[in-house]
Amino acid sequence: MSKNRKKAMKRNTKKYIFLCFCLILGLLASCAPKAKEPQARSYFDWFDTASTVYSYAEDGEEAFLANCKAVAAVLEDYHRLFDIYYEYSGVNNLCTVNRNAGKAPVKVDVKLIDFLEYAKELYTLTGGELNIAMGSVLLLWHNARTEANDGGEALLPDPSVLSEAAEHTDISSLIINREEGTVYISDPQMRIDVGALGKGYAVERAAEALYDRGVTGYVLNIGGNVRCIGERPSVGGWITGITNPDKESDEPFACRVTLKNVSCVTSGDYERFFTVDGKRYHHIIDKDTLMPAEHFSLVTVITEDSGLADGLSTALFCMSYEDGLALLSQIKNAEAMWITPEGEKYMTSGFEALLVK
């Protein structure tokens, strides 16, 4: 990706997230008893997105900045571990693992082993809909999208090349040796891509860091992955707006929900895409068709764990509504909303109970 394109994307991302959260904070103020303004600190350093820490806690500026520093340390750590494009001095990350596919096991931080084992668990739970071993396929779509958005020719990936790449997505080729502290990809053409799970997982680790510090009354927003730490003092729940996928609408939110001590994560077809012959092709790829999933325009998941919410939102996006409900029935305290390309909304009863009327 060109430097100019990267800068433009970051500028647009910052503006979009800033606008959404100004609107959300305005809603919080208008729908609740009068309360003090939150402390807030924003960063633009991790996961190619904006990150903001909000606090309504009565902990003072010094404590707030110390808590922000703790969050920043966690996000920086996982950003480096999960990076598939760049390596860092003194760190063996997923880029290192991918570059050694078919060559040799790589000694890695135990935190990366924990994550990869969790990703394998979610692969099984979702029937393979969440597969971090899809990197070879996702790279073809990434390159096509980047070329088109950088001003080059807008072309779809060659179907035969996609099919060949799909032959190298067997997650059993990802060999984790916890005793040795190593990770090895036995298929030299397979690549790991954790874009569907990594950010949410990192957010949950940051939330844990705050819990360990005895913190409550905080909200983390990492590129739209919202994690509420406790409740808002003197008010209770946090009112959060879910983005409206219909960009022609004057209404910025599809709905608003009240959250307490949970995560809220959305996957949608309206942010990362490119256009070929008048049709949009987004970044969430169906493992069966190797094309962008077409069931929904948006899926939002609310559950306690941000990593689980992140993974489920992607998996549900690629499944039928009926299969998605069946999956959710296996998971305690996980709620979801689906919006179709035609604008139809479906919700679990638990999600509907959280709506701001």
Secondary structure by P-SEA (a helix, b strand, c coil): ccaaaaaaaaaaaaaaaaaaaaaaaaaaaaacccccbbbbbbbcccccbbbbbbbcccccaaaaaaaaaaaaaaaaaaaaaacccccccccccaaaaaaacccbbbbbcaaaaaaaaaaaaaaaaacccccccaaaaaaaaaaaaaaaaaccccccccaaaaaaaaaccccccccccccccccccccccbbbbccccaaaaaaaaaaaaaaaaccccbbbbcccbbbbccccccccbbbbbcccccccccccccbbbbbccbbbbbbbcccccccccccccccccccccccccccccccccccccaaaaaaaaaaaaaccaaaaaaaaaacccccbbbbcccbbbbbcaaaaaaccc
